[in-house]
Amino acid sequence: NAGVTQTPKFQVLKTGQSMTLQCAQDMNHEYMSWYRQDPGMGLRLIHYSVGAGITDQGEVPNGYNVSRSTTEDFPLRLLSAAPSQTSVYFCASSYVSRYTEAFFGQGTRLTVV
Amino acid sequence: AQKITQTQPGMFVQEKEAVTLDCTYDTSDPSYGLFWYKQPSSGEMIFLIYQGSYDQQNATEGRYSLNFQKARKSANLVISASQLGDSAMYFCACTFGTSYGKLTFGQGTILTVHP
């Protein structure tokens, strides 16, 4: 059982470049989300989705786009990378339930130079 | 604003001893879920334990227990009989109201277990 798969694991971008972080889950979870982790700040929610075709902004959405065309996939797009987007990114999925935990991908370490 | 606070940036414990990691939360919503995650140096996020706001008893999972004090809005993680492999970053997180899956995280506590 693969769980939540994120690619790539590491990425270096130049300022102004664009890229897509991929996230896929095979647990039929309705809820998927993207977080970024910065030192001393825990994880902060970027965007989330409660099902195919439905997305919404989290706490720190600026500079990022998402779409959810299938239940399984939830890619995160950086349109024009900035050094402030240097971070570790996590994709997570869960059932839409108060009682269940979120499952996380392995993370993507992104550096923007 | 809904917020999670972990006031201990770092904690040290001797192997085989118990340790408590603090977490307080701020919400006026009567319905919420509290989670603890472990992040070892390899970077993955590992779910440890869950406590619902309506749960009457403190949650336990093996060596992990959650000291839930609703009136004080605290949800401290207790690790009994610490092991070297417990050295990691620990995050407290919460879902508020009907925002299932939408986690708000604390800043994290780095736990170091000494032999």
Contacts between the chains, C-beta under 8 A, distances in Angstrom:
chain1	res1	chain2	res2	distance
A	31	B	100	6.6
A	31	B	101	3.6
A	31	B	102	8.0
A	33	B	101	6.5
A	33	B	102	7.0
A	33	B	103	7.7
A	35	B	103	7.7
A	35	B	105	7.8
A	40	B	9	8.0
A	40	B	107	5.9
A	41	B	107	6.4
A	42	B	4	7.6
A	42	B	6	8.0
A	42	B	91	6.0
A	42	B	105	3.6
A	42	B	106	5.5
A	42	B	107	4.9
A	42	B	108	5.5
A	43	B	91	7.0
A	43	B	93	7.7
A	43	B	103	7.3
A	43	B	105	4.4
A	44	B	105	7.3
A	45	B	102	6.4
A	45	B	103	7.1
A	45	B	104	7.6
A	48	B	101	7.1
A	48	B	102	6.0
A	50	B	101	7.7
A	58	B	102	7.4
A	88	B	43	7.1
A	90	B	45	6.5
A	92	B	45	7.7
A	92	B	101	7.7
A	92	B	103	7.6
A	94	B	100	7.3
A	94	B	101	4.3
A	95	B	100	7.7
A	95	B	101	7.6
A	96	B	100	4.9
A	96	B	101	6.2
A	97	B	100	5.5
A	98	B	31	7.1
A	98	B	32	8.0
A	98	B	33	4.9
A	98	B	52	6.4
A	98	B	95	6.5
A	98	B	98	8.0
A	98	B	100	5.5
A	99	B	33	6.9
A	99	B	50	7.1
A	99	B	52	6.4
A	100	B	50	8.0
A	101	B	35	6.0
A	101	B	47	4.1
A	101	B	50	6.1
A	102	B	35	7.7
A	102	B	47	7.5
A	102	B	101	6.0
A	102	B	103	6.1
A	103	B	47	7.5
A	104	B	37	7.9
A	104	B	44	6.8
A	104	B	45	3.8
A	106	B	43	6.9
A	106	B	44	5.7
A	107	B	43	5.0
A	107	B	44	6.9
A	107	B	45	7.8
A	109	B	43	7.9
